[in-house]
């Protein structure tokens, strides 16, 4: 079970020379997840599964596989609530 604190403190590897996710978009979405978890939003799991991020290259972005794996874990937690 992943807590809100775990979500807000999660860090990801930053990539620069291969495609990564926009750091700002990922960070903002993690904040949104925590806010929605607090309200008991029942559509949150679906929202996480459907979320897409802009890809960046040649500037810092988060490792795509790490973010996707973490969001899968968060989805499992949300579905269990």
Secondary structure, 3 states (H helix, E strand, C coil): CCCHHHHHHCCCCEECCCCEEEHHHHHHHHHHHHHHHHHCCCCHHHHHHHCCCCEECCCCEEEHHHHHHHHHHHHHHHHHC
